[in-house]
Amino acid sequence: MSEANTKAGKRPWLAYEELSMPQIAAIDKDRAVALIAIGPIEEHGPHLPVGVDAFNAEIIADVTAQIIRGLAPETTVVKLPTLYLGAHVYRSGGSVWVRQRVVRNTVVDWGRALAQAGFKKSIVISAHGGPRHWVALEEAAQIVSRRTSGRMIALTSRLIFDFLNGKYVGAINEQLATPLTKEEIRTLTMDYHAGWWETSMMLRHKPQLVDPGYVELPASLLPRHKLRPNCAFTQGVGKGYLGAPARATAAFADATAEALSPEITRIIREFLADTLAWKSIRSPIYFLPVFRTNYKLYLAGMGLALAVVIWGIFLLLR
């Protein structure tokens, strides 16, 4: 089926929703990987569509499929329909969001269904930078891996964290024909939302959806310590973006893809070989209770435990 699919559509993956029950049953599940792309409907300034995060997740899923086929040509890659779902979004400009637990539970349910269908490995992919969103995906991957016969990883959570914190600026710079200036590097470290990178990605992959007026948008730059909820609207130019969209080029999107490719390849290679260290793909945010799905329950439990201890001490001192 993989060969027929490649010849017919030039795709390195099978569209899961296009398969029949016998076709799914015929897939060698020991040599198969299921991909789930997920991203919210979220405003992205006056120049980009609200589907940017989902579009970028699909693009990364395509790259992931190509890498898998390059590393293990015998592997069948199936790509599920994109989940237009996300939490921790800018709640303005037509955004549609859900609760963090909805993201986690949806991915858990899909992962369980895939495991029940026999798939041993699945990868969830997102390009949305809301910390609670990517932590929900990490939680879902952990639950699926612990409670089912399948293994799931959240491929992009650590990548997004590192990207937003400037880890790949040097690698991106090396891929560009003209090196970045110090001022451009500083600008890139404050490119968070609908700015230089995301506008570049849309120029490369969906240019028809980019409003030409992006070249006239002034930079809206904030240091990380000044970021606040909905700051894309309350700071800077107040038009729903944080970064420098006017600097965007398709070539910059290509440079970022080249910069990220080695790490994505490393993760996939180790995942396929069952040698992946989970800690290497966990974002540091995952370990902060306040960003976890059930953090309020954790706090309530800690409060109850503390109350019990205090009550016990009170009784002993009576």
C-alpha positions as protocol buffer text, in pm:
chain_id: "A"
residue {
  index: 1
  type: MET
  ca { x: 0 y: 0 z: 0 }
}
residue {
  index: 2
  type: SER
  ca { x: 284 y: 240 z: 73 }
}
residue {
  index: 3
  type: GLU
  ca { x: 427 y: 194 z: -276 }
}
residue {
  index: 4
  type: ALA
  ca { x: 90 y: 242 z: -444 }
}
residue {
  index: 5
  type: ASN
  ca { x: 22 y: 549 z: -236 }
}
residue {
  index: 6
  type: THR
  ca { x: 359 y: 702 z: -320 }
}
residue {
  index: 7
  type: LYS
  ca { x: 310 y: 646 z: -692 }
}
residue {
  index: 8
  type: ALA
  ca { x: -42 y: 787 z: -688 }
}
residue {
  index: 9
  type: GLY
  ca { x: 3 y: 1093 z: -472 }
}
residue {
  index: 10
  type: LYS
  ca { x: 381 y: 1136 z: -423 }
}
residue {
  index: 11
  type: ARG
  ca { x: 318 y: 1124 z: -50 }
}
residue {
  index: 12
  type: PRO
  ca { x: 541 y: 951 z: 204 }
}
residue {
  index: 13
  type: TRP
  ca { x: 234 y: 864 z: 410 }
}
residue {
  index: 14
  type: LEU
  ca { x: -110 y: 705 z: 383 }
}
residue {
  index: 15
  type: ALA
  ca { x: -414 y: 916 z: 468 }
}
residue {
  index: 16
  type: TYR
  ca { x: -578 y: 719 z: 748 }
}
residue {
  index: 17
  type: GLU
  ca { x: -928 y: 844 z: 671 }
}
residue {
  index: 18
  type: GLU
  ca { x: -899 y: 715 z: 313 }
}
residue {
  index: 19
  type: LEU
  ca { x: -827 y: 357 z: 419 }
}
residue {
  index: 20
  type: SER
  ca { x: -1083 y: 81 z: 449 }
}
residue {
  index: 21
  type: MET
  ca { x: -1099 y: -163 z: 738 }
}
residue {
  index: 22
  type: PRO
  ca { x: -925 y: -442 z: 538 }
}
residue {
  index: 23
  type: GLN
  ca { x: -652 y: -200 z: 429 }
}
residue {
  index: 24
  type: ILE
  ca { x: -587 y: -95 z: 789 }
}
residue {
  index: 25
  type: ALA
  ca { x: -583 y: -460 z: 897 }
}
residue {
  index: 26
  type: ALA
  ca { x: -329 y: -540 z: 623 }
}
residue {
  index: 27
  type: ILE
  ca { x: -72 y: -290 z: 754 }
}
residue {
  index: 28
  type: ASP
  ca { x: 220 y: -452 z: 935 }
}
residue {
  index: 29
  type: LYS
  ca { x: 176 y: -272 z: 1265 }
}
residue {
  index: 30
  type: ASP
  ca { x: 524 y: -370 z: 1383 }
}
residue {
  index: 31
  type: ARG
  ca { x: 658 y: -163 z: 1094 }
}
residue {
  index: 32
  type: ALA
  ca { x: 418 y: 129 z: 1104 }
}
residue {
  index: 33
  type: VAL
  ca { x: 404 y: 474 z: 1260 }
}
residue {
  index: 34
  type: ALA
  ca { x: 91 y: 685 z: 1301 }
}
residue {
  index: 35
  type: LEU
  ca { x: 120 y: 1064 z: 1288 }
}
residue {
  index: 36
  type: ILE
  ca { x: -124 y: 1307 z: 1453 }
}
residue {
  index: 37
  type: ALA
  ca { x: -92 y: 1675 z: 1365 }
}
residue {
  index: 38
  type: ILE
  ca { x: -270 y: 1911 z: 1600 }
}
residue {
  index: 39
  type: GLY
  ca { x: -304 y: 2289 z: 1623 }
}
residue {
  index: 40
  type: PRO
  ca { x: -559 y: 2547 z: 1734 }
}
residue {
  index: 41
  type: ILE
  ca { x: -761 y: 2798 z: 1539 }
}
residue {
  index: 42
  type: GLU
  ca { x: -587 y: 3114 z: 1659 }
}
residue {
  index: 43
  type: GLU
  ca { x: -547 y: 3469 z: 1538 }
}
residue {
  index: 44
  type: HIS
  ca { x: -212 y: 3540 z: 1374 }
}
residue {
  index: 45
  type: GLY
  ca { x: -215 y: 3912 z: 1320 }
}
residue {
  index: 46
  type: PRO
  ca { x: -376 y: 4104 z: 1034 }
}
residue {
  index: 47
  type: HIS
  ca { x: -170 y: 3924 z: 768 }
}
residue {
  index: 48
  type: LEU
  ca { x: -196 y: 3549 z: 839 }
}
residue {
  index: 49
  type: PRO
  ca { x: -488 y: 3302 z: 854 }
}
residue {
  index: 50
  type: VAL
  ca { x: -616 y: 3161 z: 1183 }
}
residue {
  index: 51
  type: GLY
  ca { x: -510 y: 2810 z: 1078 }
}
residue {
  index: 52
  type: VAL
  ca { x: -135 y: 2881 z: 1086 }
}
residue {
  index: 53
  type: ASP
  ca { x: -57 y: 2650 z: 1379 }
}
residue {
  index: 54
  type: ALA
  ca { x: -245 y: 2357 z: 1226 }
}
residue {
  index: 55
  type: PHE
  ca { x: -87 y: 2421 z: 884 }
}
residue {
  index: 56
  type: ASN
  ca { x: 261 y: 2423 z: 1036 }
}
residue {
  index: 57
  type: ALA
  ca { x: 189 y: 2102 z: 1227 }
}
residue {
  index: 58
  type: GLU
  ca { x: 90 y: 1938 z: 897 }
}
residue {
  index: 59
  type: ILE
  ca { x: 410 y: 2061 z: 733 }
}
residue {
  index: 60
  type: ILE
  ca { x: 621 y: 1918 z: 1015 }
}
residue {
  index: 61
  type: ALA
  ca { x: 424 y: 1592 z: 991 }
}
residue {
  index: 62
  type: ASP
  ca { x: 511 y: 1571 z: 622 }
}
residue {
  index: 63
  type: VAL
  ca { x: 879 y: 1625 z: 701 }
}
residue {
  index: 64
  type: THR
  ca { x: 858 y: 1365 z: 977 }
}
residue {
  index: 65
  type: ALA
  ca { x: 708 y: 1112 z: 736 }
}
residue {
  index: 66
  type: GLN
  ca { x: 988 y: 1176 z: 487 }
}
residue {
  index: 67
  type: ILE
  ca { x: 1250 y: 1128 z: 758 }
}
residue {
  index: 68
  type: ILE
  ca { x: 1089 y: 803 z: 873 }
}
residue {
  index: 69
  type: ARG
  ca { x: 1080 y: 666 z: 520 }
}
residue {
  index: 70
  type: GLY
  ca { x: 1443 y: 768 z: 472 }
}
residue {
  index: 71
  type: LEU
  ca { x: 1555 y: 597 z: 793 }
}
residue {
  index: 72
  type: ALA
  ca { x: 1331 y: 289 z: 757 }
}
residue {
  index: 73
  type: PRO
  ca { x: 1195 y: 250 z: 400 }
}
residue {
  index: 74
  type: GLU
  ca { x: 999 y: -58 z: 498 }
}
residue {
  index: 75
  type: THR
  ca { x: 795 y: 140 z: 751 }
}
residue {
  index: 76
  type: THR
  ca { x: 438 y: 235 z: 666 }
}
residue {
  index: 77
  type: VAL
  ca { x: 351 y: 587 z: 779 }
}
residue {
  index: 78
  type: VAL
  ca { x: -16 y: 671 z: 829 }
}
residue {
  index: 79
  type: LYS
  ca { x: -126 y: 1028 z: 888 }
}
residue {
  index: 80
  type: LEU
  ca { x: -451 y: 1090 z: 1070 }
}
residue {
  index: 81
  type: PRO
  ca { x: -675 y: 1389 z: 992 }
}
residue {
  index: 82
  type: THR
  ca { x: -540 y: 1706 z: 1147 }
}
residue {
  index: 83
  type: LEU
  ca { x: -693 y: 1799 z: 1481 }
}
residue {
  index: 84
  type: TYR
  ca { x: -788 y: 2168 z: 1473 }
}
residue {
  index: 85
  type: LEU
  ca { x: -770 y: 2183 z: 1850 }
}
residue {
  index: 86
  type: GLY
  ca { x: -566 y: 2380 z: 2096 }
}
residue {
  index: 87
  type: ALA
  ca { x: -536 y: 2536 z: 2439 }
}
residue {
  index: 88
  type: HIS
  ca { x: -347 y: 2836 z: 2577 }
}
residue {
  index: 89
  type: VAL
  ca { x: -418 y: 3061 z: 2279 }
}
residue {
  index: 90
  type: TYR
  ca { x: -457 y: 3437 z: 2233 }
}
residue {
  index: 91
  type: ARG
  ca { x: -828 y: 3476 z: 2300 }
}
residue {
  index: 92
  type: SER
  ca { x: -896 y: 3750 z: 2048 }
}
residue {
  index: 93
  type: GLY
  ca { x: -937 y: 3805 z: 1677 }
}
residue {
  index: 94
  type: GLY
  ca { x: -1153 y: 3500 z: 1605 }
}
residue {
  index: 95
  type: SER
  ca { x: -950 y: 3243 z: 1802 }
}
residue {
  index: 96
  type: VAL
  ca { x: -1123 y: 2919 z: 1901 }
}
residue {
  index: 97
  type: TRP
  ca { x: -983 y: 2736 z: 2202 }
}
residue {
  index: 98
  type: VAL
  ca { x: -1059 y: 2446 z: 2434 }
}
residue {
  index: 99
  type: ARG
  ca { x: -957 y: 2358 z: 2786 }
}
residue {
  index: 100
  type: GLN
  ca { x: -616 y: 2202 z: 2837 }
}
residue {
  index: 101
  type: ARG
  ca { x: -769 y: 1876 z: 2956 }
}
residue {
  index: 102
  type: VAL
  ca { x: -970 y: 1851 z: 2633 }
}
residue {
  index: 103
  type: VAL
  ca { x: -646 y: 1856 z: 2432 }
}
residue {
  index: 104
  type: ARG
  ca { x: -490 y: 1593 z: 2657 }
}
residue {
  index: 105
  type: ASN
  ca { x: -794 y: 1366 z: 2665 }
}
residue {
  index: 106
  type: THR
  ca { x: -856 y: 1385 z: 2291 }
}
residue {
  index: 107
  type: VAL
  ca { x: -500 y: 1282 z: 2210 }
}
residue {
  index: 108
  type: VAL
  ca { x: -513 y: 1009 z: 2475 }
}
residue {
  index: 109
  type: ASP
  ca { x: -833 y: 870 z: 2321 }
}
residue {
  index: 110
  type: TRP
  ca { x: -689 y: 876 z: 1970 }
}
residue {
  index: 111
  type: GLY
  ca { x: -372 y: 709 z: 2097 }
}
residue {
  index: 112
  type: ARG
  ca { x: -573 y: 439 z: 2272 }
}
residue {
  index: 113
  type: ALA
  ca { x: -776 y: 376 z: 1957 }
}
residue {
  index: 114
  type: LEU
  ca { x: -460 y: 343 z: 1749 }
}
residue {
  index: 115
  type: ALA
  ca { x: -310 y: 104 z: 2003 }
}
residue {
  index: 116
  type: GLN
  ca { x: -629 y: -102 z: 1997 }
}
residue {
  index: 117
  type: ALA
  ca { x: -603 y: -115 z: 1619 }
}
residue {
  index: 118
  type: GLY
  ca { x: -257 y: -264 z: 1664 }
}
residue {
  index: 119
  type: PHE
  ca { x: -29 y: 36 z: 1601 }
}
residue {
  index: 120
  type: LYS
  ca { x: 280 y: 12 z: 1819 }
}
residue {
  index: 121
  type: LYS
  ca { x: 413 y: 363 z: 1762 }
}
residue {
  index: 122
  type: SER
  ca { x: 248 y: 702 z: 1721 }
}
residue {
  index: 123
  type: ILE
  ca { x: 378 y: 1056 z: 1709 }
}
residue {
  index: 124
  type: VAL
  ca { x: 183 y: 1370 z: 1796 }
}
residue {
  index: 125
  type: ILE
  ca { x: 305 y: 1691 z: 1631 }
}
residue {
  index: 126
  type: SER
  ca { x: 221 y: 2052 z: 1704 }
}
residue {
  index: 127
  type: ALA
  ca { x: 365 y: 2394 z: 1615 }
}
residue {
  index: 128
  type: HIS
  ca { x: 163 y: 2596 z: 1865 }
}
residue {
  index: 129
  type: GLY
  ca { x: 369 y: 2780 z: 2126 }
}
residue {
  index: 130
  type: GLY
  ca { x: 121 y: 2784 z: 2416 }
}
residue {
  index: 131
  type: PRO
  ca { x: 304 y: 2606 z: 2702 }
}
residue {
  index: 132
  type: ARG
  ca { x: -9 y: 2446 z: 2848 }
}
residue {
  index: 133
  type: HIS
  ca { x: -94 y: 2312 z: 2503 }
}
residue {
  index: 134
  type: TRP
  ca { x: 237 y: 2136 z: 2449 }
}
residue {
  index: 135
  type: VAL
  ca { x: 243 y: 2010 z: 2809 }
}
residue {
  index: 136
  type: ALA
  ca { x: -100 y: 1855 z: 2749 }
}
residue {
  index: 137
  type: LEU
  ca { x: 50 y: 1668 z: 2452 }
}
residue {
  index: 138
  type: GLU
  ca { x: 340 y: 1547 z: 2665 }
}
residue {
  index: 139
  type: GLU
  ca { x: 96 y: 1426 z: 2929 }
}
residue {
  index: 140
  type: ALA
  ca { x: -110 y: 1247 z: 2665 }
}
residue {
  index: 141
  type: ALA
  ca { x: 197 y: 1076 z: 2521 }
}
residue {
  index: 142
  type: GLN
  ca { x: 298 y: 956 z: 2867 }
}
residue {
  index: 143
  type: ILE
  ca { x: -50 y: 822 z: 2944 }
}
residue {
  index: 144
  type: VAL
  ca { x: -79 y: 637 z: 2613 }
}
residue {
  index: 145
  type: SER
  ca { x: 269 y: 487 z: 2654 }
}
residue {
  index: 146
  type: ARG
  ca { x: 201 y: 370 z: 3009 }
}
residue {
  index: 147
  type: ARG
  ca { x: -156 y: 247 z: 2978 }
}
residue {
  index: 148
  type: THR
  ca { x: -173 y: 90 z: 2631 }
}
residue {
  index: 149
  type: SER
  ca { x: 28 y: -150 z: 2421 }
}
residue {
  index: 150
  type: GLY
  ca { x: 147 y: 139 z: 2205 }
}
residue {
  index: 151
  type: ARG
  ca { x: 416 y: 403 z: 2250 }
}
residue {
  index: 152
  type: MET
  ca { x: 353 y: 769 z: 2175 }
}
residue {
  index: 153
  type: ILE
  ca { x: 584 y: 1067 z: 2176 }
}
residue {
  index: 154
  type: ALA
  ca { x: 515 y: 1440 z: 2159 }
}
residue {
  index: 155
  type: LEU
  ca { x: 778 y: 1518 z: 1897 }
}
residue {
  index: 156
  type: THR
  ca { x: 777 y: 1894 z: 1901 }
}
residue {
  index: 157
  type: SER
  ca { x: 727 y: 2005 z: 2263 }
}
residue {
  index: 158
  type: ARG
  ca { x: 1097 y: 2035 z: 2352 }
}
residue {
  index: 159
  type: LEU
  ca { x: 1174 y: 2164 z: 2002 }
}
residue {
  index: 160
  type: ILE
  ca { x: 924 y: 2448 z: 2044 }
}
residue {
  index: 161
  type: PHE
  ca { x: 1059 y: 2535 z: 2388 }
}
residue {
  index: 162
  type: ASP
  ca { x: 1416 y: 2545 z: 2260 }
}
residue {
  index: 163
  type: PHE
  ca { x: 1320 y: 2733 z: 1944 }
}
residue {
  index: 164
  type: LEU
  ca { x: 1137 y: 3004 z: 2138 }
}
residue {
  index: 165
  type: ASN
  ca { x: 1432 y: 3035 z: 2372 }
}
residue {
  index: 166
  type: GLY
  ca { x: 1676 y: 3098 z: 2089 }
}
residue {
  index: 167
  type: LYS
  ca { x: 1864 y: 2767 z: 2089 }
}
residue {
  index: 168
  type: TYR
  ca { x: 1853 y: 2735 z: 1710 }
}
residue {
  index: 169
  type: VAL
  ca { x: 1944 y: 3092 z: 1618 }
}
residue {
  index: 170
  type: GLY
  ca { x: 2305 y: 2993 z: 1547 }
}
residue {
  index: 171
  type: ALA
  ca { x: 2206 y: 2692 z: 1339 }
}
residue {
  index: 172
  type: ILE
  ca { x: 1957 y: 2902 z: 1141 }
}
residue {
  index: 173
  type: ASN
  ca { x: 2223 y: 3165 z: 1082 }
}
residue {
  index: 174
  type: GLU
  ca { x: 2456 y: 2902 z: 935 }
}
residue {
  index: 175
  type: GLN
  ca { x: 2192 y: 2804 z: 679 }
}
residue {
  index: 176
  type: LEU
  ca { x: 2131 y: 3155 z: 549 }
}
residue {
  index: 177
  type: ALA
  ca { x: 2311 y: 3287 z: 241 }
}
residue {
  index: 178
  type: THR
  ca { x: 2358 y: 3621 z: 419 }
}
residue {
  index: 179
  type: PRO
  ca { x: 2439 y: 3590 z: 792 }
}
residue {
  index: 180
  type: LEU
  ca { x: 2215 y: 3771 z: 1037 }
}
residue {
  index: 181
  type: THR
  ca { x: 2333 y: 4095 z: 1191 }
}
residue {
  index: 182
  type: LYS
  ca { x: 2348 y: 4138 z: 1568 }
}
residue {
  index: 183
  type: GLU
  ca { x: 2030 y: 4346 z: 1550 }
}
residue {
  index: 184
  type: GLU
  ca { x: 1854 y: 4076 z: 1348 }
}
residue {
  index: 185
  type: ILE
  ca { x: 1961 y: 3807 z: 1596 }
}
residue {
  index: 186
  type: ARG
  ca { x: 1822 y: 4018 z: 1880 }
}
residue {
  index: 187
  type: THR
  ca { x: 1497 y: 4060 z: 1687 }
}
residue {
  index: 188
  type: LEU
  ca { x: 1474 y: 3686 z: 1624 }
}
residue {
  index: 189
  type: THR
  ca { x: 1502 y: 3610 z: 1996 }
}
residue {
  index: 190
  type: MET
  ca { x: 1183 y: 3811 z: 2047 }
}
residue {
  index: 191
  type: ASP
  ca { x: 991 y: 3652 z: 1760 }
}
residue {
  index: 192
  type: TYR
  ca { x: 707 y: 3471 z: 1936 }
}
residue {
  index: 193
  type: HIS
  ca { x: 383 y: 3491 z: 1740 }
}
residue {
  index: 194
  type: ALA
  ca { x: 285 y: 3561 z: 1377 }
}
residue {
  index: 195
  type: GLY
  ca { x: 624 y: 3719 z: 1325 }
}
residue {
  index: 196
  type: TRP
  ca { x: 936 y: 3642 z: 1127 }
}
residue {
  index: 197
  type: TRP
  ca { x: 921 y: 3260 z: 1139 }
}
residue {
  index: 198
  type: GLU
  ca { x: 550 y: 3193 z: 1105 }
}
residue {
  index: 199
  type: THR
  ca { x: 511 y: 3447 z: 826 }
}
residue {
  index: 200
  type: SER
  ca { x: 809 y: 3288 z: 650 }
}
residue {
  index: 201
  type: MET
  ca { x: 652 y: 2944 z: 680 }
}
residue {
  index: 202
  type: MET
  ca { x: 331 y: 3064 z: 521 }
}
residue {
  index: 203
  type: LEU
  ca { x: 524 y: 3241 z: 244 }
}
residue {
  index: 204
  type: ARG
  ca { x: 697 y: 2912 z: 166 }
}
residue {
  index: 205
  type: HIS
  ca { x: 402 y: 2676 z: 194 }
}
residue {
  index: 206
  type: LYS
  ca { x: 79 y: 2878 z: 158 }
}
residue {
  index: 207
  type: PRO
  ca { x: 174 y: 3215 z: 4 }
}
residue {
  index: 208
  type: GLN
  ca { x: -177 y: 3269 z: -130 }
}
residue {
  index: 209
  type: LEU
  ca { x: -298 y: 3304 z: 231 }
}
residue {
  index: 210
  type: VAL
  ca { x: -52 y: 3578 z: 329 }
}
residue {
  index: 211
  type: ASP
  ca { x: -176 y: 3935 z: 305 }
}
residue {
  index: 212
  type: PRO
  ca { x: 82 y: 4136 z: 105 }
}
residue {
  index: 213
  type: GLY
  ca { x: 56 y: 4410 z: 367 }
}
residue {
  index: 214
  type: TYR
  ca { x: 287 y: 4208 z: 594 }
}
residue {
  index: 215
  type: VAL
  ca { x: 583 y: 4397 z: 444 }
}
residue {
  index: 216
  type: GLU
  ca { x: 449 y: 4719 z: 597 }
}
residue {
  index: 217
  type: LEU
  ca { x: 400 y: 4588 z: 950 }
}
residue {
  index: 218
  type: PRO
  ca { x: 637 y: 4744 z: 1205 }
}
residue {
  index: 219
  type: ALA
  ca { x: 821 y: 4514 z: 1442 }
}
residue {
  index: 220
  type: SER
  ca { x: 649 y: 4444 z: 1775 }
}
residue {
  index: 221
  type: LEU
  ca { x: 921 y: 4329 z: 2013 }
}
residue {
  index: 222
  type: LEU
  ca { x: 901 y: 4237 z: 2379 }
}
residue {
  index: 223
  type: PRO
  ca { x: 1164 y: 4076 z: 2604 }
}
residue {
  index: 224
  type: ARG
  ca { x: 1047 y: 3743 z: 2744 }
}
residue {
  index: 225
  type: HIS
  ca { x: 1004 y: 3874 z: 3099 }
}
residue {
  index: 226
  type: LYS
  ca { x: 744 y: 4123 z: 2976 }
}
residue {
  index: 227
  type: LEU
  ca { x: 521 y: 3868 z: 2804 }
}
residue {
  index: 228
  type: ARG
  ca { x: 170 y: 3856 z: 2948 }
}
residue {
  index: 229
  type: PRO
  ca { x: -161 y: 3691 z: 2845 }
}
residue {
  index: 230
  type: ASN
  ca { x: -289 y: 3854 z: 2526 }
}
residue {
  index: 231
  type: CYS
  ca { x: 18 y: 4080 z: 2519 }
}
residue {
  index: 232
  type: ALA
  ca { x: 12 y: 4064 z: 2140 }
}
residue {
  index: 233
  type: PHE
  ca { x: -289 y: 4293 z: 2169 }
}
residue {
  index: 234
  type: THR
  ca { x: -199 y: 4503 z: 2471 }
}
residue {
  index: 235
  type: GLN
  ca { x: 164 y: 4576 z: 2384 }
}
residue {
  index: 236
  type: GLY
  ca { x: 361 y: 4684 z: 2079 }
}
residue {
  index: 237
  type: VAL
  ca { x: 150 y: 4775 z: 1779 }
}
residue {
  index: 238
  type: GLY
  ca { x: -150 y: 4596 z: 1928 }
}
residue {
  index: 239
  type: LYS
  ca { x: -240 y: 4409 z: 1611 }
}
residue {
  index: 240
  type: GLY
  ca { x: -208 y: 4049 z: 1719 }
}
residue {
  index: 241
  type: TYR
  ca { x: 155 y: 3967 z: 1649 }
}
residue {
  index: 242
  type: LEU
  ca { x: 483 y: 3965 z: 1839 }
}
residue {
  index: 243
  type: GLY
  ca { x: 789 y: 3970 z: 1621 }
}
residue {
  index: 244
  type: ALA
  ca { x: 897 y: 4112 z: 1287 }
}
residue {
  index: 245
  type: PRO
  ca { x: 676 y: 3976 z: 1008 }
}
residue {
  index: 246
  type: ALA
  ca { x: 814 y: 4225 z: 755 }
}
residue {
  index: 247
  type: ARG
  ca { x: 1148 y: 4042 z: 764 }
}
residue {
  index: 248
  type: ALA
  ca { x: 987 y: 3715 z: 651 }
}
residue {
  index: 249
  type: THR
  ca { x: 1108 y: 3527 z: 343 }
}
residue {
  index: 250
  type: ALA
  ca { x: 1055 y: 3178 z: 209 }
}
residue {
  index: 251
  type: ALA
  ca { x: 1432 y: 3128 z: 229 }
}
residue {
  index: 252
  type: PHE
  ca { x: 1418 y: 3188 z: 605 }
}
residue {
  index: 253
  type: ALA
  ca { x: 1159 y: 2909 z: 638 }
}
residue {
  index: 254
  type: ASP
  ca { x: 1397 y: 2679 z: 450 }
}
residue {
  index: 255
  type: ALA
  ca { x: 1683 y: 2776 z: 682 }
}
residue {
  index: 256
  type: THR
  ca { x: 1482 y: 2697 z: 994 }
}
residue {
  index: 257
  type: ALA
  ca { x: 1380 y: 2360 z: 848 }
}
residue {
  index: 258
  type: GLU
  ca { x: 1745 y: 2273 z: 787 }
}
residue {
  index: 259
  type: ALA
  ca { x: 1839 y: 2387 z: 1137 }
}
residue {
  index: 260
  type: LEU
  ca { x: 1573 y: 2172 z: 1305 }
}
residue {
  index: 261
  type: SER
  ca { x: 1610 y: 1867 z: 1081 }
}
residue {
  index: 262
  type: PRO
  ca { x: 1908 y: 1705 z: 1262 }
}
residue {
  index: 263
  type: GLU
  ca { x: 1728 y: 1705 z: 1598 }
}
residue {
  index: 264
  type: ILE
  ca { x: 1403 y: 1575 z: 1450 }
}
residue {
  index: 265
  type: THR
  ca { x: 1600 y: 1301 z: 1272 }
}
residue {
  index: 266
  type: ARG
  ca { x: 1779 y: 1209 z: 1594 }
}
residue {
  index: 267
  type: ILE
  ca { x: 1453 y: 1178 z: 1787 }
}
residue {
  index: 268
  type: ILE
  ca { x: 1285 y: 968 z: 1518 }
}
residue {
  index: 269
  type: ARG
  ca { x: 1586 y: 739 z: 1473 }
}
residue {
  index: 270
  type: GLU
  ca { x: 1597 y: 664 z: 1845 }
}
residue {
  index: 271
  type: PHE
  ca { x: 1219 y: 628 z: 1868 }
}
residue {
  index: 272
  type: LEU
  ca { x: 1215 y: 372 z: 1589 }
}
residue {
  index: 273
  type: ALA
  ca { x: 1501 y: 183 z: 1755 }
}
residue {
  index: 274
  type: ASP
  ca { x: 1333 y: 197 z: 2099 }
}
residue {
  index: 275
  type: THR
  ca { x: 1638 y: 373 z: 2243 }
}
residue {
  index: 276
  type: LEU
  ca { x: 1486 y: 718 z: 2291 }
}
residue {
  index: 277
  type: ALA
  ca { x: 1547 y: 875 z: 2631 }
}
residue {
  index: 278
  type: TRP
  ca { x: 1218 y: 1037 z: 2725 }
}
residue {
  index: 279
  type: LYS
  ca { x: 1392 y: 1313 z: 2917 }
}
residue {
  index: 280
  type: SER
  ca { x: 1562 y: 1430 z: 2598 }
}
residue {
  index: 281
  type: ILE
  ca { x: 1229 y: 1534 z: 2444 }
}
residue {
  index: 282
  type: ARG
  ca { x: 1053 y: 1666 z: 2753 }
}
residue {
  index: 283
  type: SER
  ca { x: 1021 y: 2041 z: 2782 }
}
residue {
  index: 284
  type: PRO
  ca { x: 1136 y: 2192 z: 3114 }
}
residue {
  index: 285
  type: ILE
  ca { x: 788 y: 2343 z: 3143 }
}
residue {
  index: 286
  type: TYR
  ca { x: 647 y: 1990 z: 3177 }
}
residue {
  index: 287
  type: PHE
  ca { x: 805 y: 1960 z: 3522 }
}
residue {
  index: 288
  type: LEU
  ca { x: 640 y: 2277 z: 3656 }
}
residue {
  index: 289
  type: PRO
  ca { x: 312 y: 2177 z: 3830 }
}
residue {
  index: 290
  type: VAL
  ca { x: 139 y: 2506 z: 3743 }
}
residue {
  index: 291
  type: PHE
  ca { x: 148 y: 2414 z: 3374 }
}
residue {
  index: 292
  type: ARG
  ca { x: 8 y: 2063 z: 3421 }
}
residue {
  index: 293
  type: THR
  ca { x: -351 y: 1977 z: 3334 }
}
residue {
  index: 294
  type: ASN
  ca { x: -454 y: 1885 z: 3688 }
}
residue {
  index: 295
  type: TYR
  ca { x: -242 y: 2136 z: 3876 }
}
residue {
  index: 296
  type: LYS
  ca { x: -546 y: 2270 z: 4067 }
}
residue {
  index: 297
  type: LEU
  ca { x: -618 y: 1918 z: 4189 }
}
residue {
  index: 298
  type: TYR
  ca { x: -253 y: 1882 z: 4289 }
}
residue {
  index: 299
  type: LEU
  ca { x: -274 y: 2207 z: 4485 }
}
residue {
  index: 300
  type: ALA
  ca { x: -600 y: 2099 z: 4649 }
}
residue {
  index: 301
  type: GLY
  ca { x: -443 y: 1766 z: 4746 }
}
residue {
  index: 302
  type: MET
  ca { x: -137 y: 1937 z: 4890 }
}
residue {
  index: 303
  type: GLY
  ca { x: -360 y: 2178 z: 5079 }
}
residue {
  index: 304
  type: LEU
  ca { x: -564 y: 1891 z: 5221 }
}
residue {
  index: 305
  type: ALA
  ca { x: -250 y: 1702 z: 5321 }
}
residue {
  index: 306
  type: LEU
  ca { x: -112 y: 2012 z: 5490 }
}
residue {
  index: 307
  type: ALA
  ca { x: -440 y: 2065 z: 5675 }
}
residue {
  index: 308
  type: VAL
  ca { x: -431 y: 1705 z: 5799 }
}
residue {
  index: 309
  type: VAL
  ca { x: -73 y: 1749 z: 5922 }
}
residue {
  index: 310
  type: ILE
  ca { x: -158 y: 2073 z: 6100 }
}
residue {
  index: 311
  type: TRP
  ca { x: -466 y: 1914 z: 6257 }
}
residue {
  index: 312
  type: GLY
  ca { x: -256 y: 1620 z: 6373 }
}
residue {
  index: 313
  type: ILE
  ca { x: 1 y: 1850 z: 6532 }
}
residue {
  index: 314
  type: PHE
  ca { x: -280 y: 2044 z: 6699 }
}
residue {
  index: 315
  type: LEU
  ca { x: -422 y: 1724 z: 6850 }
}
residue {
  index: 316
  type: LEU
  ca { x: -78 y: 1618 z: 6976 }
}
residue {
  index: 317
  type: LEU
  ca { x: -22 y: 1952 z: 7144 }
}
residue {
  index: 318
  type: ARG
  ca { x: -359 y: 1963 z: 7319 }
}
